[in-house]
């Protein structure tokens, strides 16, 4: 699998995990508020316990959100592998596309049949 795709998938999973942990964090925060108002406990669980659960869930949610965002961004910003990049061949330099006339020394195109200055005729070029 490509590294970019793996990073994107892990990043998306991290963000989803952040949402999954944010929901119980919010619920436990609400329950902690009820426990505080109901003389220190709600549903048989103390305010301190509800609050500590909420803090734990919020901590995990924030860490998952940050890591997921970093991985997702890296998946979009990382350079492509050289094996997946299509390399196009550059046109050859001018000196490789020309030949020199043996009579006058003028540089002419490789496809030329006759020299432009002295009219020397070149041997036909083999088509490969």
Backbone as a printed PyTorch tensor [residue, N CA C, xyz], in Angstrom:
tensor([[[  0.8290,  -1.1920,   0.0000],
         [  0.0000,   0.0000,   0.0000],
         [  0.8680,   1.2480,   0.0000]],

        [[  0.3930,   2.2730,  -0.5890],
         [  1.1520,   3.5100,  -0.6400],
         [  1.1390,   4.1870,   0.7220]],

        [[  2.2420,   4.8210,   1.0510],
         [  2.3730,   5.4970,   2.3440],
         [  1.3600,   6.6320,   2.4700]],

        [[  1.1070,   7.3250,   1.3790],
         [  0.1580,   8.4450,   1.4340],
         [ -1.2330,   7.9670,   1.8110]],

        [[ -1.6610,   6.8660,   1.2100],
         [ -2.9900,   6.3370,   1.4850],
         [ -3.0940,   5.8670,   2.9290]],

        [[ -2.0460,   5.2040,   3.4170],
         [ -2.0460,   4.7190,   4.7980],
         [ -2.1400,   5.8970,   5.7620]],

        [[ -1.3900,   6.9600,   5.5100],
         [ -1.4400,   8.1350,   6.3830],
         [ -2.8270,   8.7760,   6.3710]],

        [[ -3.4410,   8.8360,   5.2110],
         [ -4.7800,   9.4210,   5.1250],
         [ -5.7970,   8.5870,   5.8940]],

        [[ -5.6970,   7.2690,   5.7660],
         [ -6.6340,   6.3880,   6.4740],
         [ -6.4410,   6.4980,   7.9830]],

        [[ -5.1800,   6.4780,   8.4290],
         [ -4.9080,   6.6080,   9.8640],
         [ -5.3500,   7.9680,  10.3940]],

        [[ -5.1580,   9.0030,   9.6070],
         [ -5.5940,  10.3330,  10.0170],
         [ -7.1050,  10.4180,  10.1700]],

        [[ -7.8190,   9.8610,   9.2060],
         [ -9.2860,   9.8550,   9.2870],
         [ -9.7580,   9.0210,  10.4790]],

        [[ -9.0950,   7.8890,  10.7230],
         [ -9.4540,   7.0540,  11.8720],
         [ -9.2040,   7.7930,  13.1840]],

        [[ -8.1130,   8.5630,  13.2540],
         [ -7.8250,   9.3390,  14.4550],
         [ -8.8740,  10.4010,  14.7190]],

        [[ -9.3350,  11.0480,  13.6730],
         [-10.3740,  12.0750,  13.8410],
         [-11.6910,  11.4320,  14.2580]],

        [[-12.0150,  10.2910,  13.6810],
         [-13.2320,   9.5750,  14.0890],
         [-13.1290,   9.1420,  15.5480]],

        [[-11.9500,   8.6550,  15.9490],
         [-11.7300,   8.2500,  17.3310],
         [-11.8850,   9.4370,  18.2780]],

        [[-11.4500,  10.6130,  17.8460],
         [-11.6170,  11.8090,  18.6720],
         [-13.0930,  12.1000,  18.9160]],

        [[-13.9050,  11.9560,  17.8810],
         [-15.3450,  12.1840,  18.0370],
         [-15.9580,  11.1200,  18.9560]],

        [[-15.4960,   9.8750,  18.7840],
         [-16.0250,   8.7790,  19.6070],
         [-15.7230,   9.0200,  21.0840]],

        [[-14.5630,   9.5660,  21.4030],
         [-14.2250,   9.8310,  22.8000],
         [-14.7980,  11.1530,  23.2950]],

        [[-15.1020,  12.0840,  22.4000],
         [-15.6650,  13.3640,  22.8280],
         [-17.0970,  13.2100,  23.3170]],

        [[-17.8240,  12.2560,  22.7560],
         [-19.2280,  12.0600,  23.1630],
         [-19.3270,  11.6120,  24.6230]],

        [[-18.6450,  10.5290,  25.0380],
         [-18.7450,  10.1760,  26.4610],
         [-18.1060,  11.2190,  27.3770]],

        [[-17.1400,  11.9650,  26.8730],
         [-16.5480,  13.0290,  27.6890],
         [-17.5970,  14.0860,  28.0090]],

        [[-18.3680,  14.4520,  26.9990],
         [-19.4200,  15.4430,  27.2300],
         [-20.5120,  14.8840,  28.1360]],

        [[-20.8770,  13.6360,  27.9230],
         [-21.9100,  13.0130,  28.7670],
         [-21.4490,  12.9520,  30.2160]],

        [[-20.1910,  12.5430,  30.4410],
         [-19.6890,  12.4620,  31.8090],
         [-19.5340,  13.8440,  32.4370]],

        [[-19.2440,  14.8600,  31.6360],
         [-19.1900,  16.2250,  32.1590],
         [-20.5710,  16.6650,  32.6360]],

        [[-21.5860,  16.3110,  31.8750],
         [-22.9600,  16.6410,  32.2780],
         [-23.3300,  15.8950,  33.5510]],

        [[-22.9880,  14.6120,  33.6200],
         [-23.2710,  13.8270,  34.8230],
         [-22.5180,  14.3720,  36.0250]],

        [[-21.2910,  14.8530,  35.8110],
         [-20.5340,  15.4520,  36.9150],
         [-21.2280,  16.7100,  37.4090]],

        [[-21.8060,  17.4840,  36.4730],
         [-22.5630,  18.6740,  36.8800],
         [-23.7830,  18.3040,  37.7020]],

        [[-24.5020,  17.2440,  37.3080],
         [-25.6510,  16.7740,  38.0950],
         [-25.1960,  16.2950,  39.4730]],

        [[-24.0810,  15.5760,  39.5080],
         [-23.5870,  15.0610,  40.7890],
         [-23.1970,  16.2010,  41.7120]],

        [[-22.6460,  17.2540,  41.1530],
         [-22.2550,  18.4010,  41.9770],
         [-23.4850,  19.0860,  42.5770]],

        [[-24.5450,  19.1610,  41.7670],
         [-25.7700,  19.8010,  42.2420],
         [-26.5620,  18.9030,  43.1920]],

        [[-26.4090,  17.5870,  43.0980],
         [-27.1600,  16.6470,  43.9370],
         [-26.3320,  16.1830,  45.1360]],

        [[-25.6980,  17.1090,  45.7930],
         [-24.9540,  16.8420,  47.0300],
         [-23.7980,  15.8600,  46.8450]],

        [[-23.1030,  15.9600,  45.7300],
         [-21.8620,  15.2260,  45.5850],
         [-21.9190,  13.8760,  44.8880]],

        [[-23.1010,  13.3870,  44.5230],
         [-23.1500,  12.1200,  43.7920],
         [-24.3690,  12.1090,  42.8770]],

        [[-24.2780,  11.2890,  41.8320],
         [-25.4030,  11.1050,  40.9090],
         [-25.3280,   9.6890,  40.3970]],

        [[-26.4080,   8.9690,  40.5450],
         [-26.4470,   7.5670,  40.1240],
         [-25.5150,   6.6910,  40.9440]],

        [[-25.2490,   7.0710,  42.1530],
         [-24.3790,   6.2860,  43.0080],
         [-22.9010,   6.5150,  42.7570]],

        [[-22.5690,   7.4240,  41.8530],
         [-21.1630,   7.7110,  41.5340],
         [-20.8690,   9.1390,  41.9660]],

        [[-19.7220,   9.3240,  42.5820],
         [-19.3740,  10.6440,  43.1170],
         [-19.0210,  11.6300,  42.0000]],

        [[-19.1050,  12.8920,  42.3820],
         [-18.7630,  13.9810,  41.4540],
         [-17.3270,  13.8500,  40.9710]],

        [[-16.4270,  13.5230,  41.8960],
         [-15.0020,  13.4150,  41.5590],
         [-14.7780,  12.3160,  40.5200]],

        [[-15.4780,  11.1880,  40.6580],
         [-15.3220,  10.0830,  39.7080],
         [-15.8420,  10.4660,  38.3230]],

        [[-17.0250,  11.1260,  38.2750],
         [-17.5570,  11.5670,  36.9830],
         [-16.6060,  12.5530,  36.3190]],

        [[-16.0640,  13.4600,  37.1240],
         [-15.1640,  14.4750,  36.5900],
         [-13.8630,  13.8610,  36.0750]],

        [[-13.3290,  12.8720,  36.7840],
         [-12.0800,  12.2420,  36.3360],
         [-12.2990,  11.4430,  35.0440]],

        [[-13.4510,  10.7800,  34.9160],
         [-13.7480,  10.0780,  33.6660],
         [-13.8620,  11.0690,  32.5050]],

        [[-14.5430,  12.1690,  32.7550],
         [-14.7110,  13.1800,  31.7130],
         [-13.3520,  13.7360,  31.2860]],

        [[-12.4720,  14.0080,  32.2440],
         [-11.1440,  14.5200,  31.9080],
         [-10.3450,  13.5020,  31.1040]],

        [[-10.4520,  12.2280,  31.4730],
         [ -9.7530,  11.1860,  30.7240],
         [-10.2470,  11.1280,  29.2870]],

        [[-11.5690,  11.1200,  29.0980],
         [-12.1310,  11.0520,  27.7440],
         [-11.7510,  12.2850,  26.9180]],

        [[-11.7830,  13.4680,  27.5430],
         [-11.3970,  14.6730,  26.8160],
         [ -9.9290,  14.6280,  26.4120]],

        [[ -9.0670,  14.1210,  27.3030],
         [ -7.6420,  14.0240,  26.9970],
         [ -7.4150,  13.0970,  25.8060]],

        [[ -8.0510,  11.9390,  25.8200],
         [ -7.9010,  10.9980,  24.7110],
         [ -8.4550,  11.6020,  23.4220]],

        [[ -9.5760,  12.3020,  23.5180],
         [-10.1830,  12.9070,  22.3300],
         [ -9.2690,  13.9660,  21.7190]],

        [[ -8.6590,  14.7920,  22.5420],
         [ -7.7810,  15.8450,  22.0290],
         [ -6.5220,  15.2440,  21.4080]],

        [[ -5.9320,  14.2470,  22.0730],
         [ -4.7390,  13.5960,  21.5220],
         [ -5.0690,  12.9290,  20.1810]],

        [[ -6.2080,  12.2350,  20.1070],
         [ -6.6000,  11.5740,  18.8650],
         [ -6.8670,  12.5990,  17.7620]],

        [[ -7.4530,  13.7240,  18.1220],
         [ -7.7270,  14.7640,  17.1360],
         [ -6.4320,  15.3650,  16.5900]],

        [[ -5.4840,  15.6460,  17.4660],
         [ -4.2130,  16.2290,  17.0210],
         [ -3.4380,  15.2320,  16.1590]],

        [[ -3.3000,  13.9980,  16.6320],
         [ -2.5780,  12.9910,  15.8530],
         [ -3.2700,  12.7070,  14.5250]],

        [[ -4.5900,  12.6020,  14.5570],
         [ -5.3250,  12.3560,  13.3150],
         [ -5.1530,  13.4800,  12.3200]],

        [[ -5.1770,  14.7170,  12.7970],
         [ -5.0000,  15.8650,  11.9110],
         [ -3.6000,  15.8980,  11.3120]],

        [[ -2.5970,  15.5960,  12.1420],
         [ -1.2210,  15.5880,  11.6430],
         [ -1.0360,  14.4840,  10.6010]],

        [[ -1.5520,  13.2920,  10.8800],
         [ -1.4130,  12.1890,   9.9270],
         [ -2.1660,  12.4720,   8.6340]],

        [[ -3.3440,  13.0480,   8.7560],
         [ -4.1230,  13.3660,   7.5620],
         [ -3.4140,  14.4240,   6.7210]],

        [[ -2.8930,  15.4520,   7.3670],
         [ -2.1590,  16.4840,   6.6360],
         [ -0.9030,  15.9020,   5.9890]],

        [[ -0.2140,  15.0320,   6.7030],
         [  0.9930,  14.4070,   6.1460],
         [  0.6440,  13.5520,   4.9340]],

        [[ -0.5180,  12.9070,   4.9780],
         [ -0.9450,  12.0970,   3.8440],
         [ -1.1700,  12.9110,   2.5830]],

        [[ -1.5300,  14.1720,   2.7550],
         [ -1.7270,  15.0250,   1.5930],
         [ -0.4740,  15.7990,   1.2030]],

        [[  0.4380,  15.9960,   2.1410],
         [  1.6180,  16.8130,   1.8610],
         [  2.8570,  16.0150,   1.4970]],

        [[  2.8760,  14.7410,   1.8340],
         [  4.0790,  13.9410,   1.5880],
         [  4.2890,  13.7860,   0.0850]],

        [[  5.5450,  13.7620,  -0.3170],
         [  5.8730,  13.6340,  -1.7360],
         [  5.5650,  12.2260,  -2.2220]],

        [[  5.2300,  12.1210,  -3.4870],
         [  4.9540,  10.8150,  -4.0680],
         [  6.2370,  10.0110,  -4.1640]],

        [[  6.0930,   8.7060,  -4.1110],
         [  7.2450,   7.8300,  -4.2870],
         [  7.7580,   7.9600,  -5.7080]],

        [[  9.0560,   7.7700,  -5.8750],
         [  9.6460,   7.8560,  -7.2140],
         [  9.1210,   6.7490,  -8.1190]],

        [[  8.7370,   5.6110,  -7.5330],
         [  8.2500,   4.4990,  -8.3420],
         [  6.8780,   4.7840,  -8.9440]],

        [[  6.0940,   5.6680,  -8.3160],
         [  4.7680,   5.9620,  -8.8380],
         [  4.7530,   7.1980,  -9.7270]],

        [[  5.8320,   7.9490,  -9.7320],
         [  5.8880,   9.1560, -10.5450],
         [  6.2720,   8.7920, -11.9720]],

        [[  5.5090,   9.2880, -12.9100],
         [  5.8190,   9.0660, -14.3170],
         [  6.8970,  10.0570, -14.7310]],

        [[  8.0220,   9.5360, -15.1770],
         [  9.0940,  10.3980, -15.6440],
         [  8.9710,  10.5620, -17.1440]],

        [[  8.9910,  11.7940, -17.5870],
         [  8.9490,  12.0540, -19.0230],
         [ 10.3650,  12.3590, -19.4750]],

        [[ 10.6980,  11.8650, -20.6330],
         [ 12.0530,  12.0910, -21.1190],
         [ 12.1540,  13.5060, -21.6710]],

        [[ 13.2110,  14.1860, -21.2840],
         [ 13.4500,  15.5410, -21.7690],
         [ 13.9950,  15.4550, -23.1910]],

        [[ 13.7110,  16.4430, -23.9930],
         [ 14.2710,  16.4230, -25.3450],
         [ 15.7890,  16.5090, -25.2540]],

        [[ 16.4770,  15.8450, -26.1410],
         [ 17.9380,  15.8670, -26.0720],
         [ 18.4800,  17.2660, -26.3360]],

        [[ 19.6320,  17.5730, -25.7890],
         [ 20.2320,  18.8890, -26.0450],
         [ 20.5060,  19.0780, -27.5360]],

        [[ 20.6900,  20.3250, -27.9200],
         [ 20.8830,  20.6460, -29.3420],
         [ 22.0930,  19.9520, -29.9440]],

        [[ 23.1630,  19.7760, -29.1510],
         [ 24.3540,  19.1490, -29.7300],
         [ 24.1220,  17.6810, -30.0600]],

        [[ 23.1580,  17.0360, -29.4180],
         [ 22.8460,  15.6470, -29.7480],
         [ 21.8900,  15.5490, -30.9360]],

        [[ 21.2380,  16.6510, -31.2810],
         [ 20.2950,  16.6490, -32.3940],
         [ 20.9170,  17.2240, -33.6640]],

        [[ 22.2080,  17.4380, -33.6490],
         [ 22.8480,  17.9970, -34.8410],
         [ 24.0770,  17.1710, -35.2090]],

        [[ 24.5360,  17.3890, -36.4450],
         [ 25.7640,  16.7460, -36.9180],
         [ 26.5910,  17.7980, -37.6430]],

        [[ 27.8580,  17.5070, -37.7890],
         [ 28.7780,  18.4530, -38.4150],
         [ 29.0910,  18.0030, -39.8400]],

        [[ 29.0650,  18.9400, -40.7460],
         [ 29.3930,  18.6550, -42.1470],
         [ 30.8970,  18.3890, -42.2520]],

        [[ 31.2930,  17.2790, -42.8910],
         [ 32.7250,  16.9830, -43.0030],
         [ 33.4720,  17.9080, -43.9650]],

        [[ 32.7660,  18.6430, -44.8140],
         [ 33.4100,  19.5090, -45.7990],
         [ 33.6510,  20.9120, -45.2330]],

        [[ 32.5660,  21.5470, -44.7620],
         [ 32.6920,  22.9410, -44.3160],
         [ 32.6660,  23.1180, -42.7950]],

        [[ 32.3000,  22.0730, -42.0330],
         [ 32.2840,  22.1610, -40.5690],
         [ 31.0470,  22.8140, -39.9850]],

        [[ 30.0390,  23.0610, -40.8080],
         [ 28.8020,  23.6720, -40.3300],
         [ 27.9830,  22.6500, -39.5540]],

        [[ 27.3320,  23.0960, -38.4800],
         [ 26.4490,  22.2290, -37.7090],
         [ 25.0740,  22.2420, -38.3580]],

        [[ 24.5790,  21.0610, -38.7310],
         [ 23.2660,  20.9390, -39.3690],
         [ 22.4220,  19.9550, -38.5750]],

        [[ 21.1180,  19.9940, -38.7750],
         [ 20.2130,  19.0880, -38.0740],
         [ 20.5030,  17.6430, -38.4470]],

        [[ 20.2620,  16.7550, -37.5130],
         [ 20.5660,  15.3370, -37.7240],
         [ 19.7580,  14.7580, -38.8800]],

        [[ 18.5650,  15.3240, -39.1260],
         [ 17.6960,  14.8160, -40.1880],
         [ 18.0830,  15.3510, -41.5650]],

        [[ 19.0280,  16.2870, -41.6150],
         [ 19.3780,  16.9360, -42.8870],
         [ 19.9630,  15.9270, -43.8690]],

        [[ 19.5930,  16.0860, -45.1440],
         [ 20.1010,  15.2420, -46.2210],
         [ 21.2610,  15.9540, -46.9170]],

        [[ 21.2310,  17.3010, -46.8810],
         [ 22.2260,  18.1040, -47.5840],
         [ 22.6490,  19.2570, -46.6700]],

        [[ 23.9280,  19.6320, -46.7130],
         [ 24.4570,  20.7470, -45.9260],
         [ 23.8720,  22.0490, -46.4580]],

        [[ 23.5000,  22.9440, -45.5730],
         [ 22.8780,  24.2020, -45.9880],
         [ 23.8860,  25.1900, -46.5760]],

        [[ 25.1890,  25.0010, -46.3070],
         [ 26.1960,  25.9260, -46.8500],
         [ 26.8630,  25.4040, -48.1160]],

        [[ 27.4340,  24.2100, -48.0560],
         [ 28.2340,  23.7170, -49.1930],
         [ 27.4900,  22.6870, -50.0450]],

        [[ 26.2770,  22.3440, -49.6710],
         [ 25.4380,  21.4050, -50.4160],
         [ 26.0010,  19.9870, -50.4520]],

        [[ 26.8420,  19.6410, -49.4740],
         [ 27.3450,  18.2620, -49.3740],
         [ 26.1780,  17.3470, -49.0310]],

        [[ 26.0590,  16.2020, -49.7040],
         [ 24.9750,  15.2680, -49.4330],
         [ 25.4500,  14.2280, -48.4290]],

        [[ 24.6250,  14.0730, -47.3720],
         [ 24.9310,  13.0900, -46.3250],
         [ 24.3710,  11.7340, -46.7060]],

        [[ 24.9530,  10.6930, -46.1680],
         [ 24.4240,   9.3360, -46.3720],
         [ 23.0820,   9.2330, -45.6620]],

        [[ 22.1460,   8.4600, -46.2050],
         [ 20.8380,   8.3370, -45.5560],
         [ 20.9760,   7.7540, -44.1470]],

        [[ 20.1390,   8.2690, -43.2420],
         [ 20.1430,   7.8260, -41.8390],
         [ 19.2370,   6.6060, -41.7250]],

        [[ 19.7450,   5.5660, -41.0660],
         [ 18.9440,   4.3530, -40.8670],
         [ 17.8190,   4.6500, -39.8810]],

        [[ 16.5950,   4.2420, -40.2490],
         [ 15.4540,   4.3750, -39.3430],
         [ 15.4730,   3.2020, -38.3880]],

        [[ 15.5340,   3.4780, -37.1360],
         [ 15.6110,   2.3970, -36.1450],
         [ 14.2820,   2.1150, -35.5490]]])
